[in-house]
Structure formats: C-alpha cells, structure tokens
Amino acid sequence: MNKPMREDWNEKELKRIAKGSGVKQTVADVSYAQFLRYHEPTKIIVRWFARGAFLLCARNKDSLRIIGIACVKEWQHKGVGSYLLSEAIKIARKEGYPLITTRSKAGADFYVRKGFDVTGMKGGDFLLELKLN
C-alpha cells in the first residue's frame, strides 16, 4: 500500500471519517486535536489515506502520541490502519522520538498486536506505548 499522504487540516472531513468508523470516541479525538491545533498548531500532525482514513498525532516532549487512527467501516480489516500506524512510526523515527504512546479502548487489541505494551488504565482506556529502537 503506497498511497500519497495529504497533510492538510479539514475538521469536517475528519469528523465524517470518524463517524463512519463506528467508534464514538474517534469524533471526540478529532475535537481534542482541533483544540490542540488551535492552541499549539505545530504540535499536531495529520495524515490522510485517500478520503476514508486518517492518522492524528501530537508532538509531546518525550514521545509522539497517536490521538487517533480511523477509517470508514468499508476500509476496516484491509490493512489501512496498519499502514497509518507505520506512518506514525516513520514520523516518530524521523523526528527522533524514542517512544510512541496512545490510549484506546476499542482499538487496544490492534495496538497490542502491533507490538505496543499496555502500561496502565485511565478513564476506561488502556494506556499503550511502543518503544522504538
């Protein structure tokens, strides 16, 4: 899968995809990313996979945080999420982060299958991290 990745911000399109993913929390993730983008625009990273999937990340002091990976239902279980996760790993390595973090309830199994460790719980979500070498 080698699709060109867009990097523009389009909140309406992000929310459309988030709603189409079937995961309620993803819409809230887009709102949180919009809040961060408003206050610290250089902190947010967005990558698009065509018109049906996205990756949202935040640059933190010591880690790259995945705010959300989402794809519309018809694209799920076809490798798109894995592709977007590999993009997050590329970004983290390029920017020199030793760690990727995220929190998830519905997607925790996905992250664990991809090598993330569960480090705790917060607000009903699993806290997950991937150490990069």
Secondary structure, 3 states (H helix, E strand, C coil): CCCCEECCCCHHHHHHHHHHCCCHHHHHHHHHHHHHHHHCHHHEEEEEECCCEEEEEEECCCCEEEEEEEECHHHCCCCHHHHHHHHHHHHHHHCCCCEEEEEECCCHHHHHHCCCEEEEEECCEEEEEEECC
